[in-house]
Amino acid sequence: MSIAPSAITRPAAVLWDMDGTLIDTEPYWMAAETVLVESHGGTWTHEQALQLIGSGLLDSAKVFQAAGVDMEAQAIVDWLTDRVSASLRTQGVPFRPGARELLADLRAAGIRTALVTMSLRRMATDVVDLIDFEAFDLVVAGDDVERPKPHPDPYLRAAELLGVEIADTIAIEDSRTGVASGVASGAVTIGVPNLIPLDGLGAHELWETLEGRTADDVIALHTRHTTEVAR
């Protein structure tokens, strides 16, 4: 059934995860993690790395300490962040398929956007500065909230700063913890699997990729969800 034009609703904002959703930095993180653990005499597997995708950095630091890294948690976070930031500066920003195009189309459509990431603010700012257009209205980073994803706090904070209702926003995520965070916050959550499946986590929609997606697709999702809630 088609939706009457008068019933079409636009989201107040679209809230983007960064690592693995907007940009494909997971290989950078995994490479840095391997070097870190092995430099302290331990071993680090791809499976272990997958378990940390989307987690808060201080929570991840505890895992590295358990793997033999003899450093304070904040020092681990800073070391990894510096390593990944250096990779971004030397190798560029590796956008996920369709992500840059969708982000630009949302901006052209006048829909507000925020970056909601568990990376440190200084790294998130570096990424934003490397994007060749004004991409975000604000950034909420891992060091801006006390409770990281999968808690709802990062998304709730973004909505608060934007001055919008969280239920009127859309979150885009690639990780299990990220989807859990978006859903728990009350945002309409799109899961876009990257390295791990996102089935059965409560995402309102799963998109195989952002490639070919436009602001119209996001508006259509928001309209469908709003209509279902009204019913």
Secondary structure, DSSP 8 states (H G I E B T S, - for coil): ----GGG----SEEEE--BTTTB--HHHHHHHHHHHHHHTT----HHHHHHTTT--HHHHHHHHHHTT--S-HHHHHHHHHHHHHHHHHHH---B-TTHHHHHHHHHHTT-EEEEE-SS-HHHHHHHHHHSSS---SEEE-GGG-SS-TTSSHHHHHHHHHHTS-GGGEEEEE-SHHHHHHHHHHT-EEEE--SSS--TTS--SEE-S-STT--HHHHHHHHHHHHHHHH-
